[in-house]
Amino acid sequence: MRAELRDGDDVFVSIRAHLNRTSEATTARHYWWLWRVGFFRPKILIDAEHHKETAIVFPLRPWSSGGSFEPRPGVAFDLRRTTFFGSAWEWTDGTETPIVKFVSSQRTEKIGMVTIRRDAFSHPDLDLLVVLGYVVRSLAASGGG
C-alpha cells in the first residue's frame, strides 16, 4: 500500500506499507522505517537507518490504540481517537491542545483531512507526528492496531 498526504500539489508525507507490519515514510526533511511489534504490549519502532535495536519506541495502548509518545527527553505528546469508531484522531501536547487532527471519510477508511495547528508548522517533531498518526490510524482501521 502506498499513501500520500498532500497540500494541494505538494506532497507532505509519502508512506509505503509492507505487509501491514513495516512502513517506510518520507517527508521533505526526513526518512524513517516503522515497525509494528508485539501483541499484548504493542508498539511502533521508528528508525531512519532501518535498525530495530536503535529505534525510538512508541508504545501503543492495547485495545484502544493511540498512546503517549516521547520523541526526545522532556517532550511528550498523546495520540488518541476522538470518536468511538475511530474516524477521528488527534495528537495533543502536554496542555491537551490539539496539534494535528486526522479525520476519515465516513464511507471509506481513507483519511479525508489532516489539520495542523498553525503554530505547529515550525515544530521539529511535526513530520514524525503526522507519519505516526497516519500509520497508527491505518493499523487501527485494518484491525492491526
N, CA, C and O atoms as CSV, one atom per row, in Angstrom:
chain,resi,resn,atom,element,x,y,z
A,1,MET,N,N,0.838,-1.172,0.000
A,1,MET,CA,C,0.000,0.000,0.000
A,1,MET,C,C,0.887,1.241,0.000
A,1,MET,O,O,1.915,1.285,0.676
A,2,ARG,N,N,0.485,2.226,-0.751
A,2,ARG,CA,C,1.209,3.489,-0.807
A,2,ARG,C,C,0.210,4.612,-0.575
A,2,ARG,O,O,-0.891,4.597,-1.125
A,3,ALA,N,N,0.597,5.580,0.237
A,3,ALA,CA,C,-0.285,6.711,0.518
A,3,ALA,C,C,0.522,8.002,0.494
A,3,ALA,O,O,1.713,8.017,0.801
A,4,GLU,N,N,-0.143,9.067,0.129
A,4,GLU,CA,C,0.469,10.393,0.153
A,4,GLU,C,C,-0.481,11.348,0.842
A,4,GLU,O,O,-1.683,11.343,0.578
A,5,LEU,N,N,0.056,12.161,1.719
A,5,LEU,CA,C,-0.705,13.240,2.328
A,5,LEU,C,C,-0.245,14.511,1.635
A,5,LEU,O,O,0.943,14.834,1.646
A,6,ARG,N,N,-1.182,15.231,1.032
A,6,ARG,CA,C,-0.838,16.371,0.190
A,6,ARG,C,C,-1.429,17.671,0.706
A,6,ARG,O,O,-2.427,17.696,1.425
A,7,ASP,N,N,-0.774,18.737,0.309
A,7,ASP,CA,C,-1.289,20.080,0.477
A,7,ASP,C,C,-1.364,20.651,-0.933
A,7,ASP,O,O,-0.393,21.217,-1.436
A,8,GLY,N,N,-2.510,20.498,-1.560
A,8,GLY,CA,C,-2.632,20.867,-2.968
A,8,GLY,C,C,-1.792,19.925,-3.813
A,8,GLY,O,O,-1.978,18.710,-3.764
A,9,ASP,N,N,-0.863,20.485,-4.595
A,9,ASP,CA,C,0.016,19.668,-5.422
A,9,ASP,C,C,1.256,19.200,-4.675
A,9,ASP,O,O,1.974,18.328,-5.166
A,10,ASP,N,N,1.523,19.756,-3.507
A,10,ASP,CA,C,2.719,19.421,-2.744
A,10,ASP,C,C,2.489,18.180,-1.877
A,10,ASP,O,O,1.485,18.089,-1.171
A,11,VAL,N,N,3.419,17.232,-1.935
A,11,VAL,CA,C,3.350,16.033,-1.099
A,11,VAL,C,C,4.044,16.347,0.225
A,11,VAL,O,O,5.231,16.672,0.245
A,12,PHE,N,N,3.301,16.249,1.335
A,12,PHE,CA,C,3.875,16.491,2.652
A,12,PHE,C,C,4.521,15.215,3.181
A,12,PHE,O,O,5.634,15.247,3.704
A,13,VAL,N,N,3.817,14.089,3.042
A,13,VAL,CA,C,4.314,12.794,3.514
A,13,VAL,C,C,3.977,11.726,2.487
A,13,VAL,O,O,2.873,11.699,1.944
A,14,SER,N,N,4.929,10.852,2.227
A,14,SER,CA,C,4.702,9.674,1.397
A,14,SER,C,C,4.981,8.454,2.270
A,14,SER,O,O,6.044,8.349,2.883
A,15,ILE,N,N,4.018,7.532,2.320
A,15,ILE,CA,C,4.144,6.348,3.178
A,15,ILE,C,C,3.900,5.102,2.340
A,15,ILE,O,O,2.947,5.023,1.566
A,16,ARG,N,N,4.782,4.141,2.518
A,16,ARG,CA,C,4.639,2.860,1.827
A,16,ARG,C,C,4.622,1.759,2.874
A,16,ARG,O,O,5.587,1.594,3.619
A,17,ALA,N,N,3.532,1.007,2.934
A,17,ALA,CA,C,3.384,-0.070,3.915
A,17,ALA,C,C,3.739,-1.399,3.280
A,17,ALA,O,O,3.416,-1.656,2.120
A,18,HIS,N,N,4.413,-2.245,4.059
A,18,HIS,CA,C,4.790,-3.581,3.635
A,18,HIS,C,C,4.133,-4.591,4.562
A,18,HIS,O,O,4.514,-4.693,5.728
A,19,LEU,N,N,3.158,-5.334,4.070
A,19,LEU,CA,C,2.505,-6.417,4.819
A,19,LEU,C,C,1.905,-5.976,6.154
A,19,LEU,O,O,1.841,-6.780,7.085
A,20,ASN,N,N,1.468,-4.731,6.272
A,20,ASN,CA,C,0.780,-4.216,7.454
A,20,ASN,C,C,1.615,-4.305,8.736
A,20,ASN,O,O,1.055,-4.206,9.828
A,21,ARG,N,N,2.911,-4.486,8.638
A,21,ARG,CA,C,3.794,-4.573,9.807
A,21,ARG,C,C,4.933,-3.574,9.720
A,21,ARG,O,O,5.375,-3.042,10.738
A,22,THR,N,N,5.409,-3.317,8.516
A,22,THR,CA,C,6.540,-2.422,8.306
A,22,THR,C,C,6.128,-1.334,7.325
A,22,THR,O,O,5.448,-1.600,6.334
A,23,SER,N,N,6.545,-0.112,7.609
A,23,SER,CA,C,6.267,1.004,6.710
A,23,SER,C,C,7.533,1.825,6.548
A,23,SER,O,O,8.396,1.856,7.426
A,24,GLU,N,N,7.623,2.485,5.409
A,24,GLU,CA,C,8.678,3.472,5.233
A,24,GLU,C,C,7.990,4.790,4.897
A,24,GLU,O,O,7.050,4.836,4.103
A,25,ALA,N,N,8.477,5.853,5.514
A,25,ALA,CA,C,7.848,7.163,5.358
A,25,ALA,C,C,8.891,8.202,4.969
A,25,ALA,O,O,10.018,8.196,5.463
A,26,THR,N,N,8.486,9.092,4.073
A,26,THR,CA,C,9.374,10.133,3.586
A,26,THR,C,C,8.664,11.482,3.655
A,26,THR,O,O,7.514,11.614,3.234
A,27,THR,N,N,9.359,12.476,4.189
A,27,THR,CA,C,8.891,13.858,4.133
A,27,THR,C,C,10.013,14.654,3.455
A,27,THR,O,O,11.041,14.091,3.078
A,28,ALA,N,N,9.811,15.939,3.308
A,28,ALA,CA,C,10.855,16.769,2.685
A,28,ALA,C,C,12.131,16.785,3.518
A,28,ALA,O,O,13.222,16.973,2.981
A,29,ARG,N,N,11.996,16.585,4.843
A,29,ARG,CA,C,13.152,16.690,5.738
A,29,ARG,C,C,13.641,15.378,6.322
A,29,ARG,O,O,14.762,15.308,6.827
A,30,HIS,N,N,12.805,14.314,6.260
A,30,HIS,CA,C,13.143,13.087,6.987
A,30,HIS,C,C,12.748,11.834,6.215
A,30,HIS,O,O,11.949,11.870,5.279
A,31,TYR,N,N,13.355,10.707,6.655
A,31,TYR,CA,C,13.028,9.380,6.148
A,31,TYR,C,C,13.073,8.427,7.336
A,31,TYR,O,O,14.031,8.447,8.110
A,32,TRP,N,N,12.047,7.593,7.488
A,32,TRP,CA,C,12.011,6.642,8.600
A,32,TRP,C,C,11.519,5.280,8.138
A,32,TRP,O,O,10.792,5.156,7.153
A,33,TRP,N,N,11.943,4.257,8.887
A,33,TRP,CA,C,11.347,2.932,8.848
A,33,TRP,C,C,10.528,2.802,10.118
A,33,TRP,O,O,10.959,3.250,11.180
A,34,LEU,N,N,9.351,2.195,10.024
A,34,LEU,CA,C,8.487,1.982,11.183
A,34,LEU,C,C,8.062,0.519,11.207
A,34,LEU,O,O,7.696,-0.042,10.175
A,35,TRP,N,N,8.112,-0.097,12.387
A,35,TRP,CA,C,7.689,-1.488,12.566
A,35,TRP,C,C,6.641,-1.554,13.655
A,35,TRP,O,O,6.794,-0.918,14.697
A,36,ARG,N,N,5.589,-2.304,13.436
A,36,ARG,CA,C,4.624,-2.582,14.493
A,36,ARG,C,C,5.013,-3.932,15.063
A,36,ARG,O,O,5.081,-4.922,14.335
A,37,VAL,N,N,5.269,-3.977,16.361
A,37,VAL,CA,C,5.681,-5.213,17.022
A,37,VAL,C,C,4.840,-5.425,18.276
A,37,VAL,O,O,4.288,-4.476,18.832
A,38,GLY,N,N,4.748,-6.674,18.715
A,38,GLY,CA,C,4.048,-7.003,19.954
A,38,GLY,C,C,2.564,-7.226,19.742
A,38,GLY,O,O,1.969,-6.720,18.790
A,39,PHE,N,N,1.978,-7.996,20.653
A,39,PHE,CA,C,0.539,-8.235,20.608
A,39,PHE,C,C,-0.120,-7.732,21.887
A,39,PHE,O,O,-0.997,-6.870,21.827
A,40,PHE,N,N,0.280,-8.249,23.029
A,40,PHE,CA,C,-0.299,-7.799,24.291
A,40,PHE,C,C,0.239,-6.437,24.711
A,40,PHE,O,O,-0.443,-5.679,25.401
A,41,ARG,N,N,1.450,-6.134,24.297
A,41,ARG,CA,C,2.057,-4.827,24.546
A,41,ARG,C,C,2.556,-4.264,23.209
A,41,ARG,O,O,3.761,-4.195,22.967
A,42,PRO,N,N,1.621,-3.865,22.352
A,42,PRO,CA,C,2.031,-3.413,21.014
A,42,PRO,C,C,2.803,-2.099,21.059
A,42,PRO,O,O,2.595,-1.266,21.942
A,43,LYS,N,N,3.683,-1.935,20.102
A,43,LYS,CA,C,4.444,-0.692,19.992
A,43,LYS,C,C,4.892,-0.507,18.555
A,43,LYS,O,O,4.884,-1.443,17.756
A,44,ILE,N,N,5.278,0.704,18.249
A,44,ILE,CA,C,5.843,1.003,16.941
A,44,ILE,C,C,7.277,1.445,17.168
A,44,ILE,O,O,7.554,2.296,18.014
A,45,LEU,N,N,8.186,0.855,16.399
A,45,LEU,CA,C,9.592,1.226,16.444
A,45,LEU,C,C,9.866,2.138,15.253
A,45,LEU,O,O,9.396,1.869,14.148
A,46,ILE,N,N,10.622,3.215,15.469
A,46,ILE,CA,C,10.900,4.201,14.434
A,46,ILE,C,C,12.400,4.417,14.339
A,46,ILE,O,O,13.052,4.734,15.335
A,47,ASP,N,N,12.954,4.245,13.125
A,47,ASP,CA,C,14.384,4.468,12.951
A,47,ASP,C,C,14.680,4.856,11.506
A,47,ASP,O,O,14.096,4.298,10.576
A,48,ALA,N,N,15.578,5.801,11.321
A,48,ALA,CA,C,15.952,6.257,9.976
A,48,ALA,C,C,16.919,5.297,9.288
A,48,ALA,O,O,16.986,5.266,8.060
A,49,GLU,N,N,17.661,4.522,10.059
A,49,GLU,CA,C,18.698,3.650,9.498
A,49,GLU,C,C,18.257,2.202,9.329
A,49,GLU,O,O,19.072,1.355,8.964
A,50,HIS,N,N,16.975,1.897,9.588
A,50,HIS,CA,C,16.437,0.549,9.450
A,50,HIS,C,C,17.039,-0.419,10.466
A,50,HIS,O,O,17.254,-1.592,10.162
A,51,HIS,N,N,17.310,0.079,11.679
A,51,HIS,CA,C,17.847,-0.749,12.757
A,51,HIS,C,C,16.856,-0.767,13.919
A,51,HIS,O,O,16.647,0.258,14.569
A,52,LYS,N,N,16.250,-1.909,14.184
A,52,LYS,CA,C,15.304,-2.020,15.286
A,52,LYS,C,C,15.974,-1.793,16.641
A,52,LYS,O,O,15.342,-1.316,17.584
A,53,GLU,N,N,17.251,-2.136,16.726
A,53,GLU,CA,C,17.963,-2.044,18.002
A,53,GLU,C,C,18.120,-0.602,18.486
A,53,GLU,O,O,18.166,-0.372,19.695
A,54,THR,N,N,18.204,0.361,17.593
A,54,THR,CA,C,18.409,1.765,17.969
A,54,THR,C,C,17.155,2.615,17.774
A,54,THR,O,O,17.221,3.842,17.832
A,55,ALA,N,N,16.025,1.973,17.547
A,55,ALA,CA,C,14.796,2.686,17.217
A,55,ALA,C,C,14.186,3.417,18.406
A,55,ALA,O,O,14.346,3.009,19.556
A,56,ILE,N,N,13.485,4.502,18.105
A,56,ILE,CA,C,12.638,5.187,19.085
A,56,ILE,C,C,11.402,4.314,19.258
A,56,ILE,O,O,10.904,3.753,18.282
A,57,VAL,N,N,10.902,4.190,20.481
A,57,VAL,CA,C,9.755,3.324,20.759
A,57,VAL,C,C,8.513,4.180,21.042
A,57,VAL,O,O,8.551,5.101,21.858
A,58,PHE,N,N,7.425,3.859,20.359
A,58,PHE,CA,C,6.124,4.471,20.619
A,58,PHE,C,C,5.196,3.368,21.115
A,58,PHE,O,O,4.642,2.622,20.307
A,59,PRO,N,N,5.013,3.251,22.454
A,59,PRO,CA,C,4.138,2.199,22.989
A,59,PRO,C,C,2.677,2.544,22.727
A,59,PRO,O,O,2.236,3.661,22.996
A,60,LEU,N,N,1.932,1.579,22.203
A,60,LEU,CA,C,0.512,1.772,21.927
A,60,LEU,C,C,-0.325,1.291,23.108
A,60,LEU,O,O,0.066,0.368,23.822
A,61,ARG,N,N,-1.457,1.913,23.302
A,61,ARG,CA,C,-2.385,1.434,24.320
A,61,ARG,C,C,-3.109,0.217,23.746
A,61,ARG,O,O,-3.799,0.330,22.732
A,62,PRO,N,N,-2.955,-0.946,24.387
A,62,PRO,CA,C,-3.633,-2.134,23.866
A,62,PRO,C,C,-5.148,-1.933,23.842
A,62,PRO,O,O,-5.720,-1.342,24.758
A,63,TRP,N,N,-5.781,-2.428,22.794
A,63,TRP,CA,C,-7.226,-2.461,22.601
A,63,TRP,C,C,-7.836,-1.099,22.286
A,63,TRP,O,O,-8.905,-1.054,21.677
A,64,SER,N,N,-7.225,-0.012,22.660
A,64,SER,CA,C,-7.832,1.288,22.352
A,64,SER,C,C,-6.989,2.099,21.385
A,64,SER,O,O,-7.423,3.148,20.908
A,65,SER,N,N,-5.797,1.624,21.097
A,65,SER,CA,C,-4.854,2.298,20.199
A,65,SER,C,C,-4.421,3.643,20.755
A,65,SER,O,O,-4.775,4.012,21.874
A,66,GLY,N,N,-3.657,4.363,19.962
A,66,GLY,CA,C,-3.105,5.622,20.446
A,66,GLY,C,C,-2.044,5.346,21.487
A,66,GLY,O,O,-1.652,4.199,21.702
A,67,GLY,N,N,-1.582,6.402,22.133
A,67,GLY,CA,C,-0.590,6.239,23.167
A,67,GLY,C,C,0.169,7.519,23.424
A,67,GLY,O,O,-0.011,8.519,22.730
A,68,SER,N,N,1.027,7.473,24.440
A,68,SER,CA,C,1.882,8.605,24.768
A,68,SER,C,C,3.227,8.405,24.094
A,68,SER,O,O,3.775,7.302,24.094
A,69,PHE,N,N,3.756,9.476,23.522
A,69,PHE,CA,C,4.985,9.388,22.747
A,69,PHE,C,C,5.948,10.470,23.197
A,69,PHE,O,O,5.588,11.643,23.294
A,70,GLU,N,N,7.180,10.056,23.472
A,70,GLU,CA,C,8.239,10.972,23.883
A,70,GLU,C,C,9.375,10.869,22.856
A,70,GLU,O,O,10.266,10.033,23.001
A,71,PRO,N,N,9.346,11.723,21.811
A,71,PRO,CA,C,10.371,11.619,20.770
A,71,PRO,C,C,11.773,11.949,21.258
A,71,PRO,O,O,12.767,11.490,20.695
A,72,ARG,N,N,11.839,12.751,22.313
A,72,ARG,CA,C,13.124,13.087,22.940
A,72,ARG,C,C,12.834,13.470,24.380
A,72,ARG,O,O,11.697,13.821,24.695
A,73,PRO,N,N,13.811,13.417,25.258
A,73,PRO,CA,C,13.574,13.676,26.678
A,73,PRO,C,C,12.910,15.040,26.916
A,73,PRO,O,O,13.332,16.060,26.371
A,74,GLY,N,N,11.874,15.026,27.736
A,74,GLY,CA,C,11.190,16.262,28.118
A,74,GLY,C,C,10.120,16.731,27.151
A,74,GLY,O,O,9.462,17.739,27.409
A,75,VAL,N,N,9.929,16.028,26.045
A,75,VAL,CA,C,8.909,16.401,25.060
A,75,VAL,C,C,7.941,15.234,24.936
A,75,VAL,O,O,8.344,14.128,24.574
A,76,ALA,N,N,6.654,15.474,25.237
A,76,ALA,CA,C,5.676,14.388,25.221
A,76,ALA,C,C,4.417,14.808,24.468
A,76,ALA,O,O,3.981,15.958,24.523
A,77,PHE,N,N,3.855,13.834,23.768
A,77,PHE,CA,C,2.608,14.019,23.020
A,77,PHE,C,C,1.709,12.836,23.293
A,77,PHE,O,O,2.174,11.776,23.713
A,78,ASP,N,N,0.414,13.016,23.053
A,78,ASP,CA,C,-0.538,11.938,23.241
A,78,ASP,C,C,-1.387,11.803,21.987
A,78,ASP,O,O,-1.956,12.785,21.512
A,79,LEU,N,N,-1.476,10.584,21.444
A,79,LEU,CA,C,-2.325,10.301,20.296
A,79,LEU,C,C,-3.541,9.541,20.791
A,79,LEU,O,O,-3.420,8.551,21.513
A,80,ARG,N,N,-4.712,10.015,20.395
A,80,ARG,CA,C,-5.936,9.323,20.811
A,80,ARG,C,C,-7.014,9.484,19.752
A,80,ARG,O,O,-7.035,10.446,18.985
A,81,ARG,N,N,-7.909,8.501,19.742
A,81,ARG,CA,C,-9.054,8.663,18.857
A,81,ARG,C,C,-10.068,9.542,19.577
A,81,ARG,O,O,-10.216,9.490,20.798
A,82,THR,N,N,-10.747,10.337,18.794
A,82,THR,CA,C,-11.703,11.271,19.385
A,82,THR,C,C,-13.139,10.906,19.046
A,82,THR,O,O,-14.069,11.612,19.436
A,83,THR,N,N,-13.326,9.803,18.320
A,83,THR,CA,C,-14.656,9.275,18.048
A,83,THR,C,C,-14.664,7.792,18.396
A,83,THR,O,O,-13.620,7.141,18.364
A,84,PHE,N,N,-15.816,7.266,18.721
A,84,PHE,CA,C,-15.932,5.880,19.152
A,84,PHE,C,C,-15.439,4.899,18.089
A,84,PHE,O,O,-14.728,3.948,18.414
A,85,PHE,N,N,-15.804,5.115,16.829
A,85,PHE,CA,C,-15.435,4.179,15.773
A,85,PHE,C,C,-14.083,4.478,15.144
A,85,PHE,O,O,-13.675,3.774,14.220
A,86,GLY,N,N,-13.377,5.497,15.614
A,86,GLY,CA,C,-12.029,5.764,15.143
A,86,GLY,C,C,-11.938,6.542,13.848
A,86,GLY,O,O,-10.925,6.462,13.153
A,87,SER,N,N,-12.985,7.303,13.503
A,87,SER,CA,C,-12.918,8.086,12.268
A,87,SER,C,C,-12.173,9.402,12.472
A,87,SER,O,O,-11.861,10.089,11.500
A,88,ALA,N,N,-11.885,9.762,13.723
A,88,ALA,CA,C,-11.131,10.988,14.005
A,88,ALA,C,C,-10.099,10.712,15.101
A,88,ALA,O,O,-10.395,10.042,16.090
A,89,TRP,N,N,-8.894,11.233,14.913
A,89,TRP,CA,C,-7.777,11.057,15.835
A,89,TRP,C,C,-7.102,12.404,16.005
A,89,TRP,O,O,-7.240,13.286,15.158
A,90,GLU,N,N,-6.364,12.565,17.113
A,90,GLU,CA,C,-5.590,13.799,17.268
A,90,GLU,C,C,-4.378,13.587,18.159
A,90,GLU,O,O,-4.380,12.765,19.075
A,91,TRP,N,N,-3.336,14.366,17.854
A,91,TRP,CA,C,-2.158,14.474,18.711
A,91,TRP,C,C,-2.356,15.710,19.580
A,91,TRP,O,O,-2.751,16.764,19.083
A,92,THR,N,N,-2.085,15.583,20.866
A,92,THR,CA,C,-2.120,16.735,21.756
A,92,THR,C,C,-0.767,16.854,22.447
A,92,THR,O,O,-0.004,15.893,22.544
A,93,ASP,N,N,-0.498,18.069,22.923
A,93,ASP,CA,C,0.735,18.269,23.690
A,93,ASP,C,C,0.396,18.198,25.173
A,93,ASP,O,O,-0.729,17.843,25.525
A,94,GLY,N,N,1.311,18.515,26.022
A,94,GLY,CA,C,1.098,18.426,27.470
A,94,GLY,C,C,-0.028,19.308,27.995
A,94,GLY,O,O,-0.508,19.095,29.108
A,95,THR,N,N,-0.449,20.281,27.223
A,95,THR,CA,C,-1.535,21.161,27.646
A,95,THR,C,C,-2.875,20.724,27.078
A,95,THR,O,O,-3.861,21.456,27.167
A,96,GLU,N,N,-2.913,19.536,26.495
A,96,GLU,CA,C,-4.123,18.995,25.889
A,96,GLU,C,C,-4.604,19.797,24.684
A,96,GLU,O,O,-5.766,19.699,24.290
A,97,THR,N,N,-3.716,20.580,24.107
A,97,THR,CA,C,-4.058,21.365,22.928
A,97,THR,C,C,-3.834,20.522,21.679
A,97,THR,O,O,-2.725,20.028,21.474
A,98,PRO,N,N,-4.852,20.342,20.836
A,98,PRO,CA,C,-4.650,19.557,19.608
A,98,PRO,C,C,-3.596,20.199,18.706
A,98,PRO,O,O,-3.632,21.400,18.439
A,99,ILE,N,N,-2.662,19.374,18.246
A,99,ILE,CA,C,-1.611,19.841,17.341
A,99,ILE,C,C,-1.926,19.392,15.917
A,99,ILE,O,O,-1.880,20.187,14.978
A,100,VAL,N,N,-2.249,18.097,15.770
A,100,VAL,CA,C,-2.582,17.523,14.467
A,100,VAL,C,C,-3.861,16.719,14.631
A,100,VAL,O,O,-4.001,15.953,15.584
A,101,LYS,N,N,-4.799,16.894,13.696
A,101,LYS,CA,C,-6.053,16.134,13.698
A,101,LYS,C,C,-6.168,15.365,12.392
A,101,LYS,O,O,-5.829,15.878,11.326
A,102,PHE,N,N,-6.652,14.118,12.485
A,102,PHE,CA,C,-6.898,13.268,11.332
A,102,PHE,C,C,-8.389,12.949,11.306
A,102,PHE,O,O,-8.937,12.489,12.307
A,103,VAL,N,N,-9.042,13.184,10.189
A,103,VAL,CA,C,-10.464,12.874,10.063
A,103,VAL,C,C,-10.651,11.995,8.831
A,103,VAL,O,O,-10.227,12.348,7.730
A,104,SER,N,N,-11.290,10.847,9.032
A,104,SER,CA,C,-11.529,9.903,7.939
A,104,SER,C,C,-12.886,10.151,7.311
A,104,SER,O,O,-13.793,10.708,7.929
A,105,SER,N,N,-12.995,9.726,6.081
A,105,SER,CA,C,-14.273,9.764,5.384
A,105,SER,C,C,-15.208,8.771,6.053
A,105,SER,O,O,-14.765,7.713,6.501
A,106,GLN,N,N,-16.475,9.089,6.126
A,106,GLN,CA,C,-17.461,8.180,6.726
A,106,GLN,C,C,-17.635,6.911,5.894
A,106,GLN,O,O,-17.958,5.858,6.442
A,107,ARG,N,N,-17.428,6.995,4.587
A,107,ARG,CA,C,-17.707,5.865,3.708
A,107,ARG,C,C,-16.496,4.988,3.422
A,107,ARG,O,O,-16.640,3.852,2.969
A,108,THR,N,N,-15.310,5.511,3.684
A,108,THR,CA,C,-14.101,4.713,3.440
A,108,THR,C,C,-13.210,4.826,4.660
A,108,THR,O,O,-13.466,5.638,5.548
A,109,GLU,N,N,-12.168,4.018,4.707
A,109,GLU,CA,C,-11.224,4.098,5.813
A,109,GLU,C,C,-10.103,5.075,5.522
A,109,GLU,O,O,-9.203,5.245,6.345
A,110,LYS,N,N,-10.141,5.718,4.367
A,110,LYS,CA,C,-9.080,6.638,3.997
A,110,LYS,C,C,-9.201,7.938,4.774
A,110,LYS,O,O,-10.300,8.390,5.096
A,111,ILE,N,N,-8.054,8.528,5.066
A,111,ILE,CA,C,-8.061,9.819,5.739
A,111,ILE,C,C,-8.569,10.852,4.760
A,111,ILE,O,O,-8.073,10.956,3.639
A,112,GLY,N,N,-9.558,11.615,5.186
A,112,GLY,CA,C,-10.113,12.640,4.328
A,112,GLY,C,C,-9.394,13.962,4.509
A,112,GLY,O,O,-9.249,14.735,3.562
A,113,MET,N,N,-8.937,14.225,5.752
A,113,MET,CA,C,-8.315,15.517,6.008
A,113,MET,C,C,-7.365,15.432,7.206
A,113,MET,O,O,-7.645,14.763,8.200
A,114,VAL,N,N,-6.251,16.121,7.080
A,114,VAL,CA,C,-5.318,16.288,8.191
A,114,VAL,C,C,-5.245,17.783,8.455
A,114,VAL,O,O,-4.969,18.567,7.547
A,115,THR,N,N,-5.492,18.174,9.695
A,115,THR,CA,C,-5.434,19.583,10.075
A,115,THR,C,C,-4.278,19.780,11.043
A,115,THR,O,O,-4.151,19.052,12.027
A,116,ILE,N,N,-3.439,20.765,10.760
A,116,ILE,CA,C,-2.283,21.060,11.605
A,116,ILE,C,C,-2.446,22.458,12.181
A,116,ILE,O,O,-2.707,23.418,11.457
A,117,ARG,N,N,-2.287,22.556,13.495
A,117,ARG,CA,C,-2.390,23.863,14.155
A,117,ARG,C,C,-1.335,24.807,13.560
A,117,ARG,O,O,-0.194,24.398,13.343
A,118,ARG,N,N,-1.700,26.036,13.304
A,118,ARG,CA,C,-0.828,26.999,12.613
A,118,ARG,C,C,0.559,27.126,13.235
A,118,ARG,O,O,1.556,27.132,12.514
A,119,ASP,N,N,0.637,27.227,14.538
A,119,ASP,CA,C,1.945,27.424,15.169
A,119,ASP,C,C,2.769,26.140,15.245
A,119,ASP,O,O,3.903,26.164,15.722
A,120,ALA,N,N,2.214,25.024,14.781
A,120,ALA,CA,C,2.938,23.748,14.844
A,120,ALA,C,C,3.824,23.505,13.623
A,120,ALA,O,O,4.633,22.578,13.632
A,121,PHE,N,N,3.689,24.311,12.584
A,121,PHE,CA,C,4.468,24.060,11.360
A,121,PHE,C,C,5.972,24.190,11.583
A,121,PHE,O,O,6.754,23.606,10.832
A,122,SER,N,N,6.384,24.933,12.583
A,122,SER,CA,C,7.816,25.062,12.868
A,122,SER,C,C,8.297,24.053,13.914
A,122,SER,O,O,9.474,24.045,14.274
A,123,HIS,N,N,7.397,23.213,14.397
A,123,HIS,CA,C,7.745,22.243,15.436
A,123,HIS,C,C,8.672,21.168,14.862
A,123,HIS,O,O,8.374,20.610,13.806
A,124,PRO,N,N,9.786,20.867,15.530
A,124,PRO,CA,C,10.745,19.892,14.989
A,124,PRO,C,C,10.203,18.465,14.882
A,124,PRO,O,O,10.752,17.662,14.128
A,125,ASP,N,N,9.145,18.135,15.614
A,125,ASP,CA,C,8.602,16.775,15.592
A,125,ASP,C,C,7.354,16.642,14.723
A,125,ASP,O,O,6.752,15.570,14.677
A,126,LEU,N,N,6.957,17.708,14.036
A,126,LEU,CA,C,5.708,17.685,13.277
A,126,LEU,C,C,5.674,16.560,12.243
A,126,LEU,O,O,4.689,15.825,12.174
A,127,ASP,N,N,6.714,16.413,11.450
A,127,ASP,CA,C,6.727,15.373,10.412
A,127,ASP,C,C,6.487,13.991,11.016
A,127,ASP,O,O,5.690,13.209,10.498
A,128,LEU,N,N,7.170,13.701,12.097
A,128,LEU,CA,C,7.040,12.397,12.735
A,128,LEU,C,C,5.643,12.206,13.331
A,128,LEU,O,O,5.099,11.103,13.268
A,129,LEU,N,N,5.060,13.244,13.902
A,129,LEU,CA,C,3.702,13.140,14.444
A,129,LEU,C,C,2.696,12.820,13.339
A,129,LEU,O,O,1.799,11.999,13.532
A,130,VAL,N,N,2.843,13.459,12.195
A,130,VAL,CA,C,1.932,13.190,11.082
A,130,VAL,C,C,2.108,11.752,10.597
A,130,VAL,O,O,1.121,11.052,10.371
A,131,VAL,N,N,3.337,11.313,10.438
A,131,VAL,CA,C,3.604,9.940,9.985
A,131,VAL,C,C,3.053,8.926,10.982
A,131,VAL,O,O,2.322,8.015,10.594
A,132,LEU,N,N,3.391,9.071,12.252
A,132,LEU,CA,C,2.926,8.121,13.269
A,132,LEU,C,C,1.405,8.112,13.381
A,132,LEU,O,O,0.794,7.048,13.483
A,133,GLY,N,N,0.802,9.279,13.362
A,133,GLY,CA,C,-0.661,9.353,13.434
A,133,GLY,C,C,-1.305,8.616,12.280
A,133,GLY,O,O,-2.273,7.880,12.473
A,134,TYR,N,N,-0.780,8.806,11.087
A,134,TYR,CA,C,-1.329,8.125,9.922
A,134,TYR,C,C,-1.154,6.609,10.031
A,134,TYR,O,O,-2.093,5.855,9.779
A,135,VAL,N,N,0.038,6.168,10.404
A,135,VAL,CA,C,0.314,4.727,10.496
A,135,VAL,C,C,-0.552,4.078,11.580
A,135,VAL,O,O,-1.136,3.021,11.342
A,136,VAL,N,N,-0.644,4.685,12.754
A,136,VAL,CA,C,-1.451,4.103,13.840
A,136,VAL,C,C,-2.920,4.072,13.454
A,136,VAL,O,O,-3.596,3.069,13.680
A,137,ARG,N,N,-3.420,5.149,12.879
A,137,ARG,CA,C,-4.817,5.202,12.460
A,137,ARG,C,C,-5.101,4.131,11.405
A,137,ARG,O,O,-6.151,3.488,11.440
A,138,SER,N,N,-4.175,3.939,10.474
A,138,SER,CA,C,-4.338,2.911,9.433
A,138,SER,C,C,-4.318,1.509,10.028
A,138,SER,O,O,-5.114,0.657,9.634
A,139,LEU,N,N,-3.416,1.264,10.972
A,139,LEU,CA,C,-3.362,-0.046,11.642
A,139,LEU,C,C,-4.667,-0.321,12.394
A,139,LEU,O,O,-5.204,-1.427,12.330
A,140,ALA,N,N,-5.170,0.683,13.101
A,140,ALA,CA,C,-6.404,0.510,13.856
A,140,ALA,C,C,-7.583,0.218,12.917
A,140,ALA,O,O,-8.427,-0.628,13.213
A,141,ALA,N,N,-7.628,0.927,11.788
A,141,ALA,CA,C,-8.718,0.724,10.822
A,141,ALA,C,C,-8.680,-0.658,10.203
A,141,ALA,O,O,-9.721,-1.211,9.847
A,142,SER,N,N,-7.471,-1.228,10.069
A,142,SER,CA,C,-7.338,-2.555,9.456
A,142,SER,C,C,-7.384,-3.674,10.498
A,142,SER,O,O,-7.257,-4.849,10.151
A,143,GLY,N,N,-7.564,-3.316,11.767
A,143,GLY,CA,C,-7.617,-4.310,12.812
A,143,GLY,C,C,-6.276,-4.711,13.371
A,143,GLY,O,O,-6.183,-5.643,14.170
A,144,GLY,N,N,-5.218,-4.004,12.951
A,144,GLY,CA,C,-3.872,-4.353,13.406
A,144,GLY,C,C,-3.320,-3.438,14.460
A,144,GLY,O,O,-2.143,-3.547,14.806
A,145,GLY,N,N,-4.137,-2.521,14.997
A,145,GLY,CA,C,-3.616,-1.586,15.975
A,145,GLY,C,C,-4.435,-1.578,17.169
A,145,GLY,O,O,-4.144,-0.842,18.112
